[in-house]
Structure formats: structure tokens, C-alpha cells
Amino acid sequence: MLRESEVRDRAAFIELLASPEVHAYLGGPRPRDELEREMPGAPERWPGSFVVELDGSMIGQILLRRATGHRRLAAAGKVDLGYLFLPRAWGLGYAAEACAAALDWLAGALPGEPVVLTTQSANVGSMRLAAKLGFTEVERFEAWGAEQWLGMRSPAAPSD
């Protein structure tokens, strides 16, 4: 289930942001004590930010936001898909299902909007998910000491 964040999600957000496994391809985790001090009681809410819930608990987060100031021209101004899932939810299809639902939401909110996704090319799971969601490679580039992959998902053609 996708929903807005709630106060009860704070501990899961801290776990997600402090996880070395989750952040292996994202520059490393943030220190747990820093997150405990800085994270508000209720995580921020905005359109395009979703908590992924399974059996009453948060297992991940999906973000759809405008790619402003993106380092790649091909992504600038487009909607950028980001996602983080707790390791216990990996490999079970939850990311594909939740990202597809979020992309469906976006298609209803902003019909015809292309979406971009950036990941390290070494992140095999994320590369598989991008392909499963219909993203195709636009370019590869070097950033943060590793090869990055930029993909785009074109909007579906309107039905007749």
C-alpha cells in the first residue's frame, strides 16, 4: 500500500537512512545518532512522496519529484523517480509493485509526463527494476566515483 508518511514511520525512516546495505550505492548511510537528533517527529509530506506499507509497517519510500538542478541535461525539469526499501523487503517484488503504482498515480496527476531514474550501473537490482518498469538508457556518466546510469520512461501513448 502507498500512503503519506505518519509519525509512526519515524523509526523506519531512521532505519532506512542509517542502513549501510540500503546506501551501498548512494554514498553511504547517515549516522544514526545524527538522524535521531535531526529527524522531525512527523516526516515531511508532499505530493509524490509515498511510504510503502506492508502488513501495517513501513518497508520503503518512493519519491517522485521534479529534477531541478540535475547534473544531466537529459534529466533537467523531468520527474525523477527515487526509491529506498529496507533490506528485508528486497527481492520479493514489492519495489516493482510500489513503483508501478506510484508511476500510475503520476500518470493520472500529470498525464504525458516523462520520468527519469538515475542509479549506479553496479547496482544490479536497481538496474533490473528500471528495465522492468520500462526505463531505457539515455546515458551513462561518471559521478561520485562510480559509473551512473540515467534512464527515461516515456509517457504511454493516449488510448483511443
Phi and psi restraints in degrees (value plus and minus 20) as a CYANA .aco file:
   2 LEU   PHI    -120.6   -80.6
   2 LEU   PSI     117.3   157.3
   3 ARG   PHI    -175.4  -135.4
   3 ARG   PSI     152.5   192.5
   4 GLU   PHI     -93.1   -53.1
   4 GLU   PSI     138.0   178.0
   5 SER   PHI     -90.8   -50.8
   5 SER   PSI     133.4   173.4
   6 GLU   PHI    -155.5  -115.5
   6 GLU   PSI     146.4   186.4
   7 VAL   PHI     -74.5   -34.5
   7 VAL   PSI     -58.9   -18.9
   8 ARG   PHI     -85.1   -45.1
   8 ARG   PSI     -31.0     9.0
   9 ASP   PHI    -108.3   -68.3
   9 ASP   PSI     -27.3    12.7
  10 ARG   PHI     -74.3   -34.3
  10 ARG   PSI     -69.1   -29.1
  11 ALA   PHI     -81.9   -41.9
  11 ALA   PSI     -58.7   -18.7
  12 ALA   PHI     -88.5   -48.5
  12 ALA   PSI     -57.6   -17.6
  13 PHE   PHI     -82.6   -42.6
  13 PHE   PSI     -62.6   -22.6
  14 ILE   PHI     -82.9   -42.9
  14 ILE   PSI     -64.5   -24.5
  15 GLU   PHI     -79.7   -39.7
  15 GLU   PSI     -63.6   -23.6
  16 LEU   PHI     -82.6   -42.6
  16 LEU   PSI     -66.0   -26.0
  17 LEU   PHI     -98.0   -58.0
  17 LEU   PSI     -41.3    -1.3
  18 ALA   PHI    -116.1   -76.1
  18 ALA   PSI     -23.3    16.7
  19 SER   PHI     -96.6   -56.6
  19 SER   PSI     100.1   140.1
  20 PRO   PHI     -82.7   -42.7
  20 PRO   PSI     -53.9   -13.9
  21 GLU   PHI     -86.8   -46.8
  21 GLU   PSI     -66.0   -26.0
  22 VAL   PHI     -82.9   -42.9
  22 VAL   PSI     -57.1   -17.1
  23 HIS   PHI    -121.5   -81.5
  23 HIS   PSI      -1.6    38.4
  24 ALA   PHI     -78.3   -38.3
  24 ALA   PSI     -53.4   -13.4
  25 TYR   PHI    -130.1   -90.1
  25 TYR   PSI      -6.8    33.2
  26 LEU   PHI    -143.2  -103.2
  26 LEU   PSI       4.9    44.9
  27 GLY   PHI      68.7   108.7
  27 GLY   PSI     -15.4    24.6
  28 GLY   PHI      77.5   117.5
  28 GLY   PSI     138.9   178.9
  29 PRO   PHI     -95.8   -55.8
  29 PRO   PSI     142.8   182.8
  30 ARG   PHI    -109.4   -69.4
  30 ARG   PSI     129.3   169.3
  31 PRO   PHI     -83.4   -43.4
  31 PRO   PSI     112.4   152.4
  32 ARG   PHI     -77.3   -37.3
  32 ARG   PSI     -63.1   -23.1
  33 ASP   PHI     -84.0   -44.0
  33 ASP   PSI     -55.9   -15.9
  34 GLU   PHI     -84.6   -44.6
  34 GLU   PSI     -64.9   -24.9
  35 LEU   PHI     -82.8   -42.8
  35 LEU   PSI     -62.2   -22.2
  36 GLU   PHI     -78.4   -38.4
  36 GLU   PSI     -60.3   -20.3
  37 ARG   PHI     -92.8   -52.8
  37 ARG   PSI     -60.4   -20.4
  38 GLU   PHI    -114.1   -74.1
  38 GLU   PSI     -45.0    -5.0
  39 MET   PHI     -94.5   -54.5
  39 MET   PSI     109.0   149.0
  40 PRO   PHI     -86.5   -46.5
  40 PRO   PSI     141.6   181.6
  41 GLY   PHI     -78.3   -38.3
  41 GLY   PSI     -59.6   -19.6
  42 ALA   PHI    -135.4   -95.4
  42 ALA   PSI      95.0   135.0
  43 PRO   PHI     -76.8   -36.8
  43 PRO   PSI     130.9   170.9
  44 GLU   PHI     -78.5   -38.5
  44 GLU   PSI     130.1   170.1
  45 ARG   PHI    -143.9  -103.9
  45 ARG   PSI     119.4   159.4
  46 TRP   PHI    -180.9  -140.9
  46 TRP   PSI     136.4   176.4
  47 PRO   PHI     -76.8   -36.8
  47 PRO   PSI     113.0   153.0
  48 GLY   PHI      74.3   114.3
  48 GLY   PSI     -21.0    19.0
  49 SER   PHI    -128.5   -88.5
  49 SER   PSI     100.5   140.5
  50 PHE   PHI    -148.1  -108.1
  50 PHE   PSI     120.5   160.5
  51 VAL   PHI    -110.0   -70.0
  51 VAL   PSI     117.6   157.6
  52 VAL   PHI    -119.0   -79.0
  52 VAL   PSI      99.9   139.9
  53 GLU   PHI    -132.8   -92.8
  53 GLU   PSI     119.1   159.1
  54 LEU   PHI    -154.4  -114.4
  54 LEU   PSI     105.4   145.4
  55 ASP   PHI      30.7    70.7
  55 ASP   PSI      20.7    60.7
  56 GLY   PHI      64.6   104.6
  56 GLY   PSI     -19.2    20.8
  57 SER   PHI    -145.5  -105.5
  57 SER   PSI     128.2   168.2
  58 MET   PHI     -91.7   -51.7
  58 MET   PSI     109.7   149.7
  59 ILE   PHI    -138.0   -98.0
  59 ILE   PSI     -27.7    12.3
  60 GLY   PHI    -196.5  -156.5
  60 GLY   PSI    -199.3  -159.3
  61 GLN   PHI    -160.5  -120.5
  61 GLN   PSI     122.4   162.4
  62 ILE   PHI    -144.0  -104.0
  62 ILE   PSI     116.1   156.1
  63 LEU   PHI    -144.9  -104.9
  63 LEU   PSI     110.0   150.0
  64 LEU   PHI    -140.1  -100.1
  64 LEU   PSI      92.8   132.8
  65 ARG   PHI    -164.9  -124.9
  65 ARG   PSI     136.7   176.7
  66 ARG   PHI     -87.8   -47.8
  66 ARG   PSI     110.2   150.2
  67 ALA   PHI    -101.6   -61.6
  67 ALA   PSI      59.1    99.1
  68 THR   PHI    -111.7   -71.7
  68 THR   PSI     120.9   160.9
  69 GLY   PHI      45.6    85.6
  69 GLY   PSI       1.4    41.4
  70 HIS   PHI     -86.0   -46.0
  70 HIS   PSI     123.3   163.3
  71 ARG   PHI     -92.4   -52.4
  71 ARG   PSI     -27.9    12.1
  72 ARG   PHI    -135.2   -95.2
  72 ARG   PSI     107.1   147.1
  73 LEU   PHI     -77.4   -37.4
  73 LEU   PSI     -58.1   -18.1
  74 ALA   PHI     -81.8   -41.8
  74 ALA   PSI     -42.9    -2.9
  75 ALA   PHI    -117.5   -77.5
  75 ALA   PSI     -41.3    -1.3
  76 ALA   PHI     -74.8   -34.8
  76 ALA   PSI     108.4   148.4
  77 GLY   PHI      61.8   101.8
  77 GLY   PSI     -28.4    11.6
  78 LYS   PHI    -109.7   -69.7
  78 LYS   PSI     146.2   186.2
  79 VAL   PHI     -97.2   -57.2
  79 VAL   PSI     112.5   152.5
  80 ASP   PHI    -128.2   -88.2
  80 ASP   PSI     107.5   147.5
  81 LEU   PHI    -114.0   -74.0
  81 LEU   PSI     105.6   145.6
  82 GLY   PHI    -148.4  -108.4
  82 GLY   PSI     131.5   171.5
  83 TYR   PHI    -175.6  -135.6
  83 TYR   PSI     127.8   167.8
  84 LEU   PHI    -158.6  -118.6
  84 LEU   PSI     113.6   153.6
  85 PHE   PHI    -150.7  -110.7
  85 PHE   PSI     123.7   163.7
  86 LEU   PHI     -84.9   -44.9
  86 LEU   PSI     123.4   163.4
  87 PRO   PHI     -73.0   -33.0
  87 PRO   PSI     -52.4   -12.4
  88 ARG   PHI     -85.5   -45.5
  88 ARG   PSI     -34.9     5.1
  89 ALA   PHI    -120.2   -80.2
  89 ALA   PSI     -20.4    19.6
  90 TRP   PHI     -93.4   -53.4
  90 TRP   PSI     126.0   166.0
  91 GLY   PHI      55.5    95.5
  91 GLY   PSI      -9.4    30.6
  92 LEU   PHI    -131.8   -91.8
  92 LEU   PSI     -17.1    22.9
  93 GLY   PHI      68.3   108.3
  93 GLY   PSI     -21.0    19.0
  94 TYR   PHI     -86.4   -46.4
  94 TYR   PSI     -59.3   -19.3
  95 ALA   PHI     -83.4   -43.4
  95 ALA   PSI     -64.6   -24.6
  96 ALA   PHI     -82.6   -42.6
  96 ALA   PSI     -65.0   -25.0
  97 GLU   PHI     -84.8   -44.8
  97 GLU   PSI     -65.8   -25.8
  98 ALA   PHI     -89.3   -49.3
  98 ALA   PSI     -62.7   -22.7
  99 CYS   PHI     -84.2   -44.2
  99 CYS   PSI     -60.1   -20.1
 100 ALA   PHI     -81.7   -41.7
 100 ALA   PSI     -61.3   -21.3
 101 ALA   PHI     -84.9   -44.9
 101 ALA   PSI     -61.4   -21.4
 102 ALA   PHI     -85.3   -45.3
 102 ALA   PSI     -59.5   -19.5
 103 LEU   PHI     -86.6   -46.6
 103 LEU   PSI     -55.2   -15.2
 104 ASP   PHI     -83.7   -43.7
 104 ASP   PSI     -62.0   -22.0
 105 TRP   PHI     -79.0   -39.0
 105 TRP   PSI     -65.8   -25.8
 106 LEU   PHI     -81.8   -41.8
 106 LEU   PSI     -61.4   -21.4
 107 ALA   PHI     -80.6   -40.6
 107 ALA   PSI     -53.4   -13.4
 108 GLY   PHI     -95.7   -55.7
 108 GLY   PSI     -57.0   -17.0
 109 ALA   PHI     -98.2   -58.2
 109 ALA   PSI     -58.6   -18.6
 110 LEU   PHI    -154.7  -114.7
 110 LEU   PSI      55.2    95.2
 111 PRO   PHI     -76.5   -36.5
 111 PRO   PSI     118.2   158.2
 112 GLY   PHI      61.3   101.3
 112 GLY   PSI     -13.2    26.8
 113 GLU   PHI    -102.7   -62.7
 113 GLU   PSI     103.4   143.4
 114 PRO   PHI     -93.7   -53.7
 114 PRO   PSI     134.3   174.3
 115 VAL   PHI    -147.8  -107.8
 115 VAL   PSI     120.2   160.2
 116 VAL   PHI    -133.8   -93.8
 116 VAL   PSI     139.1   179.1
 117 LEU   PHI    -165.4  -125.4
 117 LEU   PSI     112.8   152.8
 118 THR   PHI    -140.9  -100.9
 118 THR   PSI     115.3   155.3
 119 THR   PHI    -170.2  -130.2
 119 THR   PSI     140.1   180.1
 120 GLN   PHI     -88.7   -48.7
 120 GLN   PSI     115.1   155.1
 121 SER   PHI     -83.6   -43.6
 121 SER   PSI     -42.0    -2.0
 122 ALA   PHI     -94.6   -54.6
 122 ALA   PSI     -33.8     6.2
 123 ASN   PHI    -103.4   -63.4
 123 ASN   PSI      65.7   105.7
 124 VAL   PHI     -77.7   -37.7
 124 VAL   PSI     -63.5   -23.5
 125 GLY   PHI     -82.3   -42.3
 125 GLY   PSI     -62.6   -22.6
 126 SER   PHI     -88.6   -48.6
 126 SER   PSI     -56.2   -16.2
 127 MET   PHI     -84.8   -44.8
 127 MET   PSI     -61.5   -21.5
 128 ARG   PHI     -83.5   -43.5
 128 ARG   PSI     -62.9   -22.9
 129 LEU   PHI     -83.0   -43.0
 129 LEU   PSI     -63.2   -23.2
 130 ALA   PHI     -77.7   -37.7
 130 ALA   PSI     -65.0   -25.0
 131 ALA   PHI     -84.0   -44.0
 131 ALA   PSI     -63.2   -23.2
 132 LYS   PHI     -81.8   -41.8
 132 LYS   PSI     -53.6   -13.6
 133 LEU   PHI    -103.7   -63.7
 133 LEU   PSI     -23.8    16.2
 134 GLY   PHI      73.7   113.7
 134 GLY   PSI      -3.1    36.9
 135 PHE   PHI    -102.4   -62.4
 135 PHE   PSI     118.8   158.8
 136 THR   PHI    -139.9   -99.9
 136 THR   PSI     129.6   169.6
 137 GLU   PHI     -84.7   -44.7
 137 GLU   PSI     112.9   152.9
 138 VAL   PHI    -123.1   -83.1
 138 VAL   PSI     -64.8   -24.8
 139 GLU   PHI    -187.1  -147.1
 139 GLU   PSI     144.1   184.1
 140 ARG   PHI    -139.3   -99.3
 140 ARG   PSI     125.3   165.3
 141 PHE   PHI    -172.6  -132.6
 141 PHE   PSI     143.2   183.2
 142 GLU   PHI    -116.6   -76.6
 142 GLU   PSI     109.3   149.3
 143 ALA   PHI    -178.5  -138.5
 143 ALA   PSI     126.3   166.3
 144 TRP   PHI      34.8    74.8
 144 TRP   PSI      13.1    53.1
 145 GLY   PHI      55.4    95.4
 145 GLY   PSI      -2.5    37.5
 146 ALA   PHI    -171.4  -131.4
 146 ALA   PSI     138.1   178.1
 147 GLU   PHI     -93.7   -53.7
 147 GLU   PSI     110.5   150.5
 148 GLN   PHI    -128.8   -88.8
 148 GLN   PSI     131.6   171.6
 149 TRP   PHI    -139.4   -99.4
 149 TRP   PSI     108.9   148.9
 150 LEU   PHI    -134.0   -94.0
 150 LEU   PSI     101.8   141.8
 151 GLY   PHI    -139.8   -99.8
 151 GLY   PSI     139.5   179.5
 152 MET   PHI    -151.9  -111.9
 152 MET   PSI     124.3   164.3
 153 ARG   PHI    -136.8   -96.8
 153 ARG   PSI      91.7   131.7
 154 SER   PHI     -95.2   -55.2
 154 SER   PSI     129.4   169.4
 155 PRO   PHI     -84.0   -44.0
 155 PRO   PSI     128.2   168.2
 156 ALA   PHI     -87.0   -47.0
 156 ALA   PSI     125.2   165.2
 157 ALA   PHI     -87.6   -47.6
 157 ALA   PSI     120.1   160.1
 158 PRO   PHI     -80.2   -40.2
 158 PRO   PSI     122.1   162.1
 159 SER   PHI     -96.8   -56.8
 159 SER   PSI     127.1   167.1
